[in-house]
């Protein structure tokens, strides 16, 4: 490329100028994620892989200049998104810190950290302080601390880091009280998030992750391709959140095959809606945070006299900026107080009633109904925030295409724990919390004491606590045993017999008791999302098995719980229509457990009045658009837009959903603000 990341004037070639404009926008994105701690997934379309590689070279240089670590990996058929652990492994091994030598990898990052401190002891103290601040407690954090503590003799801890990256379960090959697992497919996303936290703890501003050559997805078999698309969609939805990455930009580069080909993203509706929409408001200059950008300049594009200059974000507006960033990707705000909700006021009264009944009864059940894109996710995010404020842990079960295992609690309980959000600092998942309980000898002994207190009681969790204590006493690796038991990793290969289903349910009860005693949590909020997939992705036997599990969660067994089933209106009508026959089949199964109360679920499905996601009328959509504008003006800077009112009217007529309206509004506002920074740079 002809333009350095810090050059003010554009080059002569329109193509070079366009690519430089993309680079400037990406740098503004780096500034935004570094300040807010947010993360985003961005896509690059290029005519040739070599052109994308050259642009990513410039992007990496810009990231190092701005204090971010960089990791790049090529996507291959045997190292693809459906095998995310392989990609994460190669990302960590390719990691390079700003200002460091050309050495790459995790130990090189740690050596650079040691070199910035007066002594190994000072480095270790700094790491402990920052790791606690960013909530890094997992395997890589433990191995990192061991390496820093062994400064001068790092051979053994370095080999253990290599073994962990290679997928070795260190708890199985070492006799130690605390647990250490392995980098594997189920732990890959969590390990990626932990890596980003550790990068911050090691003193860097953030992390740039680049996946190149993602068009290889189009050459995979249908099942592997579907798996890869699902992982990409989950990366987009979960990259920024309680269990995701911090201060990170994740880029996926590919040729047009991935975006426009017959075997590309368009095959996956949920992924396509996140990547391919909405249409750009303007091709003048690509604004920051646009989900998909094309490396080729639009036809007839002319470079402006000045390109925008990336500006530091305002720290006091970090929450609002994060909401703008998430809105650009079609995600609801994580902070319900940023002021983007419209029409949900009456829902709060219903939520208050749910919590009141949950405090008085064993369990309450509610339905949330709304068409795709209507704001159902926004409402569930609001419900999550309210639950956490009430110190209720939130457990989520999403009925996704590749997770048709709702009928097998011994399998889906791991996902449920992994996707949970606890009302604790940093909003960890249940499995994140489990790591904190099992990674040191002192923590394991504290867990043992709590289990003994539970086992001595008369509650529903006593039997499960007694079983776990017996296993811990018989093992030289009590931490690893506790982790395997509470994560249910030992149950995932078991059949769906009544014995193993009961075991899984009892372990969930033990979790709720542990969270109540250790962290002061109240009864859980259980969200069953995308329930319409019962009819889109599940076969009839799978659907009956799923309803058997729903009969447990929704039948009143879990103490003090609020259970919310989110479903589209058409699927709800179909479920109610088939509920009598399907649940009668469930009730007649000889292996059904007493706690799987099909009769109660059938009654609740017919009697519960759905919380309908508010259908925003034209006036409310206008209010929503102006709320987005007010937030953007507060976060960025006021910009002149004489056509705003007429643009809102035109867009409301063509935007199918509130989500699309918000995305298009953010794209327009970001574009106007971004172009205005070019004059700021000129004045400077």
N, C-alpha and C positions, 0 to 999 in steps of 0.2 A: 504494500500500500504506500501511496506517496505521502500520506499525512501522518505525522507523529501525533500521539494522543494529546499532546499539550500545545499543538500549533493552533493559532487563532484563525488564520485565513484559510479558506478552502482551496484545494488543488484545482487545476484547470479541468480535469476530466469529470463530467457529471457522475460517472459510475464511482470514481474515487470519492467524490464529494458525498454521494449518498451513503457509501460504506463508512465514511468518517462520521456522518451524521448519526448512523446507527451506533457507532462506537461511543460518541458523546452521550447519547441517550442511555446506553448501558452503564456508562460511568456515573451518570446521575442516579441510576438505579442502585449502584454500589453504595453511593453516599446514603441513600434512603434506607437500605437494609442494614447498613452499619449502625446508623443512629437508632432505628426502631427495634433492632433485633429480629426483624421479620425475615422471611424467606420467600422466594418466588421461583417458579419454573417457567422458563422462556424457550421459545422455539425459533430456530433459524432455518429458512428455506434458501437453498443455493442451487444453481444450475450444475455445478461440479463440486465434488468433494474437496478438490484441491483449493478452490476458492474459499470454501468454508474454513478449511484448515488455516489458510493465510489470515483470514479475519480473526479467527480464534487466537492466533499468535499475537496479533495486536491487542486483542482483548486481555490476554494474559499479562502482557507488558503493562497495560493500564491498571490492572488489578494489583500487581506488585507495587506500582508507583503509589497506589492509594492504601497500601498496608494490608492487602488481603492475601491469604494463601491461595494457591492455585493447584487444582488436580484435573488432569485430562485423561480420558480413556476412550479407546475406540470400541464401538459396539460390534460384536461378531456373532455369528450364528450360534456358537457354543458359549457365548458370554453376552447374554441378552437380558432384557428387562424381566423375563420370566424366571431368570436365575440371578436375582438382584445381588445376592451375596458375592458372585463372581465380579460384578461391576464394582461393588463397594471395595472388595479386596484390591482390585487394580487401582482404584482411585486413591486409596490410602498409600499404596506403594509408589504412586506417581506424585504425591504431594510435595510441593516446594514452597518454602517460605520466602517472603519479600526480603531482599538484602542478603539472603543466604548464598552459599556456594551452589554450584550446579547439582550437588547431591540431592537426591530425592528420597522420599519415604518417611515413615514416622520417626525412626530413630534419628535421622538427619534433622528433623524438626526439633527433637528434644535436645540434640547436641547444640543447636543454635540457641535454644532457650538457656541452657546451662552457661553458654559463653557470655550471655548478657548479664550474669549475676556475679557478685564478688566471690561467692563460695557456693558449693553444692548445698549447704544447709540453707542459705538464703534463697536459692532457687526452689528448694523443696517447700519452704515456708510460703513463698509467693504462690506456688502452684496449689497448695492445700487451700489457701485463702480464696483464690479465684475459682478453683474447681467447685468449692461449696457455693460460691456466688452464682455460678452458672448451672448448678445442679447436675454435675458430672459425677456419677457414682458407679458406672458400669464396668464391664470387663476391661475396656481399653483405659479407663481412668486408673484402675488398680495396677495394670501393667505399666502404665506411664509413671505412676508414682514409684514403683519398684525400680524402674530404670533410673529415675532421677536420684533416688536414694542410694543407688549403687554406682554413683559417679566415680570413675577411675577403674572400675571393674565391671563394665556393663555387658560382658559377653553372655552371661546366663539370662538376664532379663531381656536382652535383645533377641535371643533365641526363642524365648517364650512368646514375645510379641510376634515373631515370624510364625511360630506354631499356631497361635490363635488366628492369625490372618489366613493360614492355610486350612482352617476348619477343624483344628484339633480341639477336642473337648478336654481342656486341661484338668478339669475335676476328675476325669476318668483315668488320667495317666499320672496324677500326683495325689499323694495322700496329705490333705490339708483340711483344716476345719472349715475355713471359708470356701465359698463356691467360686468357680470360674467356669464359664461355659465355652462356647465356640462361636465364631462368625459363621452363620448358616442362613439359609433362606428365611426362616421365621424371624431371625434376629437382625436381618440386614438393615431394615429401615430404621430400627432403633439404634443400631450401631452408627449409621450415617448421621443421625441427629446428635449422638454423643460425640462423634468426631468434630462436628461443628462447634459444640460447646467447649470441647477441649482446645480447639484452635483459639477461641476467645480467651480461655483460661491461660493459654501460653502467651498472651499479650498481643495477638493480632486482631485487626478490626473486623475480619470476617473471612468468608470462604467462597471461592469461585469454583464451581464444579462444571465440567464440560464433558458431555457424551457426544462423540462424533460418529457419523456413519449410521445413524439410526434407521436409514432406509432398509437395512438388513431385515427389519421386522416384516417387510412385505414378502420376503423369500422364505419365511418360516411356514410350517404346517398350520392349518387353521386353529388347532387347539393351542399351540404355542403362541401364535399371533394374538389370539384372544387374551391369553395370559399376559403377554407383553403390554397390550393396550390397557388391560385392567391395572397393571402395576403403574403405568404412566399416569392414568387417571387418579390413582391413589396418591402418587407423588404430588400431583397438582393440588389435590384436596388437603393433604396432610403435611406438605412441606412446611407450611407456616401454621403453627398451632402448638398445643400443649405438648404433643409428643413428636414434634417435627424438628426441623433445623432452626438454628438461630444465625442471624446476620449472614445469610447465604443467598447467592444467585446460582441457580442450576440451569444450564443451557443444554438443549437437545438440538443438535445439528443434523440435517438430512437433506437429500435432494428432493425434488418435487414428487418422486414416487411415493413418499410417505404421506404427502398431503393431498395429492390429486389422483394417485393411481387407483386402479380397481381393487387393490388389496391393501389400501392405505387406511388412514385414520377415519375416513368417512364410513367405514364398516362398523365403527363403534360410536353409536349415537352419543353416549355420555362424554366420551373423550372428544369427539368432534365439536360438541357444543362448547367445550372449554377452550379448545385450541383454535378452531376455524372461525369463530364469531367473536365480536360483531364486525361488521364492515368498517374500515377506517373512516373516521370523520373527515380526514384530510390527508393528502399525500404530500403536502408541502414539506413537512419535516416529521419523521417518526418520533412520537413522544416517548418518555420513559414508561416502562412497565406494560407496553403493548405485548400481549402474549405471543404473537407470531409476527415476525418481520422477515421480509424478503431481501436477500443480499443484492438482488438486481433492482436498479432504480426504475420507478414507474415510467411508462412511455411518456416522452415529452417533458420529463422533469428537468427543471433548471435550478442550479445551485444558488442559494441566496448569497448576498454580499458577505454575510458573517454567519458562522455556525454558532449554536448555543454553547455556553460555557457552563459545565456542571457546577452547581452551587451547594454548599453545606446546608443540610436541612436544619430547621429550628427545633432544638431539643424540647422546648415546652409544648410543641405540637406533635410529639411522637405518636400518641395514640390516634389522633386524627389522620396523620400521614399513613399509618399502618392500615387504617380503614380505607383510605384512598387506594393504596397499593392492592389490598385484597379485592376491592370492588373492581379493579381493572381486570382481575382474573375470575370474576363471577362468584367470589366468596363473600359470605356475610362478615360483618365486623366481629372481632373477638371481644371487643369492649362494647357492651350494650348502651353505654352512655355517650357515644359519639353523635347521636342525634339523627340517624338515618331511618329509623322505624316510622312507618306510616300505617295507621289503621289497626295496630295491634293493642291499643289501649284496653279494649274490653277483654282481651285474652288474659291480662294480668289478674283480673278478678277470678277467672277460672283456675288459674295456677294457684292462687291463694287458697281456693277451696280444695284443690287437690292436696296441697300440703297439710291443710287442717285435717282432712279426713285420714291422711296417712298417719298422722300422729295419734289418731283415735282408734284406727282399725288395723288389721293385719296387713292389708294391701289395698291400693286403689288402682283402677284401670281407666285409661282414657284413650280416645282415638284422635289423631290429627289427620285431617283430610285436605288435600290440595293437589292440583294438577302440576305436572313437571314445570319447574321454572316460575311457579307462582309465588315463591317466597317461603316454601316449606322448610328449607334448610335454615333460612333466617329465623324462622319461628323456633326451630329446634335449638339453634344457637342461643336464642333468648331464653328458652326453657333451661338449657344447660347452665347459663350464667346465673339464673335465679336459683337453680338447685345447688350450685356451688356456694352461693351466698348463704344458703340455708345449711351449709356443711353436709350436703348430701353428695356422696360419690355418684358419678354418672357412668353407667355401663351401657355400651352401645353394641347392638347386634344389627349389622347391615346385611340384608339378604341379597348379596351380590351374586353375579352370574357364576363366578368361580368358587363361591362359598355356599353351595347348596347342601350345607351340613347342619342346618338348624335342628334337624331331627336327631342329631347325635351330640348331646352335651359334652361327652367325653372328648369331642373334637373341637366344637366351636367355643368351649369355655376359654381356651387359650386366646382366641381372637378377642373374646369379650374382655378379658383381663388386659390384653395388649392395647385395646382401643379405649379403655376406661380413662376417665379424667377425675382426679381426686382433688378435694378442696384444700390443697396444701400449696405452699410457695412453689412457683414454677409449674404448677398444674401437672404433676407427674401422672403417668399411667400406673395401674396396679403392678405391672411387671417392673416398672422403674422403682416403685416402692419396695418390691421384693428384693431387688438388687441391693438396695440400701440396707436391708435386713440380713443379708447373707454374705457380704463381701469382706467382713472383718470378723475376727474371733469374738470380740466384745459384742458386736451386733448379733451374732448367732446365739450367744448366751442370753442376751436380752430377749430374743425371740423365744428361746426355750422356756424362759421363766413365764412369759405371757401364755404360751401354750399350756403349761402346767396349771396355771390359774383357770384357763378355759376348761381343761379336762376335768378339774375337780368340781366344776359346776354342773348344773342340771339342764343346761341349754341344749339346743339342737346341734350345736357345733362340738359338743363334748366328745362324741365318739370319733369324729374325724381328727380332733386334736390328739386324742389318745393314740390313734393309729400312727400319726406322724411322729409323736414322741418315741414310740417303740422303734420305729425305723431309724430315727436319729441316734438312739442309744446303741443300736447294733452296728453302726457304721463308724469308720474312722474319718468320714467326710460328712459330718452332720449338716454343714451349710449346703453342700451339693444335694443332699437328700431332701432338705427342706425346700430348696428351690425347685427340684424336680416335682415334688408333691404339690406345692402350692401353684406352680405354673401349669400343672396337669400335663407336663410333657410325657410322663409315663402312661398317661391314659389315651393319648391321641391315636395309638395304633390298635386300641381295643375295639371289639365289636359293640353294636348298639344294644346289648342285652340289658335287661332290667338291672342287673347287679352293677354294671359299670355306669349306667345312667344315674343310679342312686348315688354311687360314689362321687360322681361329678357334682351333683346337686349339693351333696353334703360339704364338698370342698368349697363351694361358693358360700354356703352358710358360715363356714370357718373364716373365709375372707371377710365377710361382713362383721363378724365378731372381733377379728383382729383389728380391723380399721376403726371399730368403735372404741376398743380398749386402748390402742396405741395412739391413734390420731384424733379421737373424739368425734368420729363421723356419725351421722344419723343414718336412718334408713335410706336405701339407694334409690336413685332414679334410673330406670331401665328403659332405654329408647330402642325400639325395634323399628329400623328404618328400611325404606324401599321394599315394603311388604308386598307391593304389586308384583315383585318377581316370583312370588309363589305361583303365579299363573303364566309367567313368561319364561322362566328358566328351570322350574321344578317339574319333574314328572309326577304323575298321580301318586305313586308310592312315596316319593320324596315329600310331596305336599302333606300326605297323611302323617308322616313321621315328624314333619315340621310342626304341624298342629298339635301333635303330642307334646312337644317341648313347649310350645306356646301355652298349652294347658297348664304347664307347671309355672311358668313365669307370670302368666296373667290370671291364674286361678286363685290367688290369695294366699300362697304359701310363704312367700318371703316377708319377714316381719318389717312393718313400717315402710314398705316400698311403694313407689309410684311407678307404674308400668304404662308406657305410652307407645301405642302402635301407630306409625306414620304410614299412610297408604293413599294412593290416588282414589278419587271418588268411584271410578268405574270398577277398580279392583275391589273396593269395599263392597259395592253392590254384589259383585260376583261371589265374594267370600261369604257374605251373609246368605246368599242364595244357596250355596253349597255347604254351609256350616253344619246344618242338621245332619245330612247324610255322612259327611266326612268325619265329623266328631262322634257320631254314633259308631262308625267303624273303629275309631280310636278307642272309645270306651269299651268296646267288646273285645279288644285285644287281650289275650290272656296274660301278656307280660306287662301290661300297663301298671304303673305305680299309683298308689292311692294319692300321692301328691300331684300327679298329672291329671288334674280335675277337668275333664273334657266338658262335663255338664256346666260347670261354672263359666268356662270360656264361652260356650255357646250362649249362655244367658247374657253375659256381658257384651258380646258382639251385637246382640239384638237390642239391648237396652241402652247401651252407651250412646249419648248424643255426641257426634264428632265435634272437636274444635276445628272449625273450618278455617283454613288460611284465608285471611281477608282478601276478597277479590277487589282490587283497587279500581275504583271508577276513574273516569277521566280527570276529575278534579283532584283526586288523591294522587294520581300519577304526576300531575303538575306540581303538587306540593312536594312529592318525592324528588323530582328533578331539581327544584329550587333548594331543597335541603342539601342535595349533593353539591350544588353550586356554592351555597353558603359555607359548607365545610371546606371545600377546595379553596375558596378565597381566604379563609382563616388560616389554613395550613400552608399554602404556597404564597400567594400575593394576589391582590385584586387585579383582574385583567379586564380590558374592555371587550365587550361582546354585544354589539348593537342588535344582532340577530338572535340573541338567546331565546327570547319569548317565542318568536316564530319557529325557531329550530325545535323547541320543546313541543310545540303543537304538531309539527310535521313528524317528529320522531315517535310521539305517542301513538300516532295513527299506524306506524309501521312496526314498532317494537312489539313482539308477540308477548313478552313477559316483563314484569318489573325488573328482573335480573338483566335482561337485554337492555332495557332503558338505562339502568344505572351504568352498565359497562360503556354504552355509547356516550353517555354524558361525561363520564370520567375521561374517555379517550379524547373528546372534544376539548374539555377544560385543560387537561394536561398538555394538549397540543398548543392551545393558545398561550398558556403560561410558558411552555418550553420555547416557543418562538420568541417570546418577549425577552428571554435571557440573552438572546443574541445581541440586542441593543445594549443590555447591561454590560456584556463583554466589550462592546465597541466603546462605550463610555469609559470603561476601566482602562 
